[in-house]
Amino acid sequence: MSNIIFISGTPCTGKTTISEKLSEKLNWKLVKINDLAISNNLVLGIDEDKGYKIIDIDALNDLLLKIISEHDNLIVEGHLSHLCSGADKLIVLRCRPEILKERLALRDYSSSKINENLEAEAMGVCSAESLDIYDNNVYELDVSDLDVGGAVSILMDVINGQKELSFGEIDFMDWLLVHQ
């Protein structure tokens, strides 16, 4: 049986750090989807308004499906992963906007980019977008009060079938109402 786990979420929710530790602990291959897109020349251009790289999602999905076909156990991390198919489980990491704001600021994001990401997190954009492909195989984990070890432990239990995560119970909309 294969275990193909995608970990997505808003920037700075901990996807990379948690995925690296999880991959190390399970001894599974880790695919960093942003690196995969860049190293395979799937960047179509730059969004001039927002400064984001525009990625050829269809080509990225095709490449990712080829990689998935070659592995039984795989973790794919990145904020584009929920736009690609092939996962057995898609886990969206969520984080309270007030915590996320501090993390984004530490990365020297512009104030407009910080606000855009905070709004996306408050509205659960990654979770909502993932439903198009994954329907009932989308799960959310609130990492706001977890350290890396705690998040990895929970995800290990999820992968091993010892714990279930839910979807749609994390709600940060109150932050959006206060900060608009």
PyMOL commands that set and color helices and strands:
alter all, ss='L'
color gray80, all
select helices_A, chain A and resi 15-26+33-39+57-69+81-83+97-106+111-123+125-137+148-159+173-178
alter helices_A, ss='H'
color red, helices_A
select strands_A, chain A and resi 3-9+29-32+43-46+53-55+73-77+89-94+138-142
alter strands_A, ss='S'
color yellow, strands_A
deselect
rebuild
show_as cartoon
